[in-house]
Amino acid sequence: RAPENGRPVPGGMVNAVRAHGLARPKGGEEAETAWEATVKAVAMAEARNVPMVIIPSFRGSAIEDDADLERTAAFLRKAGDYLRARGGGVALVTENVLAPDRMRALQRLAGLPEVRLYLDSFNYAFWRGMSLPAMLDELLPLAVNEIHFKDGTEQNTGSKLLGRGMG
């Protein structure tokens, strides 16, 4: 059903995934908690007619190496299978700081070219010291039609005016 105020909600972030680590080794309690949080987020999105569920890859779910990339792809593949089994009414989105070639590799490994990237204007600088503007032309075709605009510093994350921080 639509939100009571009549305004559509474009998506919901599964923040518990950041803390509980979807990229943790298979079978671990942390990965199971990340999966449970995702299942609950999908149910809530379906109930409230929210079109996308965003899976973040930061902190405990950061993609640091090829093993993390493969575990994240397996998690996304499992989530994609789960969504298709439920009718496919919710889009699966990943928020990460992968360079364009690594994002395409994640899509390939997951077997889900429809998994899109949620861009954040600060995360690339904050988490990786990378310039999002330098990669934007390559990343935009891989991204959803929404960008989280924010800027900040190491000490004041995400609460500076655009252009006044490191992002």
C-alpha positions, -999 to +999 in steps of 0.1 A: +000+000+000+011+036-005+026+056+023-001+074+043+012+108+033+008+099-004+045+104-012+063+075-028+094+061-010+120+053-037+140+028-017+151+014+016+187+007+029+194-025+048+218-009+072+221-040+094+240-055+065+269-031+071+273-042+107+267-079+102+288-085+072+272-101+041+308-108+029+317-129+059+326-165+053+296-187+044+276-201+073+288-176+098+263-161+122+271-126+109+262-136+074+230-152+086+220-120+104+227-100+072+204-124+053+176-122+079+178-084+077+175-085+039+145-108+040+127-085+064+136-054+043+122-071+012+089-079+031+086-043+043+094-030+008+067-052-007+041-042+020+048-005+015+052-005-023+088+006-021+105-003-054+141-009-043+161-025-015+196-012-011+223-035+001+254-016+014+289-029+012+307-009+039+322-017+073+314-054+080+303-059+044+331-040+027+345-055-005+382-055+001+395-084-021+384-111-046+370-133-019+348-105-006+336-098-041+327-135-046+309-137-013+290-105-020+281-118-055+268-150-039+247-130-014+233-108-042+225-139-063+207-155-034+187-123-029+179-121-066+166-157-065+146-148-034+131-117-051+122-136-083+105-164-063+084-137-046+073-122-079+101-097-086+083-066-075+114-051-057+147-041-074+179-052-058+205-024-055+241-024-042+258+006-026+295+002-028+328+019-038+338-004-066+356+010-096+336+005-128+354-027-139+349-042-104+312-033-104+308-051-138+327-080-123+302-081-094+273-081-118+289-109-138+298-130-107+263-126-093+248-135-127+226-104-122+232-077-148+200-060-135+216-054-101+223-016-102+247+006-082+234+032-058+259+061-060+269+083-031+288+114-039+310+112-007+316+074-003+343+070-029+365+097-014+358+087+022+362+050+019+387+047-009+403+081-016+390+078-051+374+105-072+338+098-081+337+126-108+366+109-126+346+077-129+311+091-132+307+086-169+315+049-165+295+044-134+263+061-144+252+034-168+256+009-140+236+030-115+200+035-105+183+068-113+191+083-079+222+097-063+229+104-026+244+139-027+266+146+004+300+158+013+321+157+045+355+151+060+371+123+080+358+139+112+325+152+100+311+125+076+283+135+053+273+168+068+291+194+048+278+215+019+287+200-014+321+211-025+333+219+011+345+185+020+367+157+006+339+143-016 
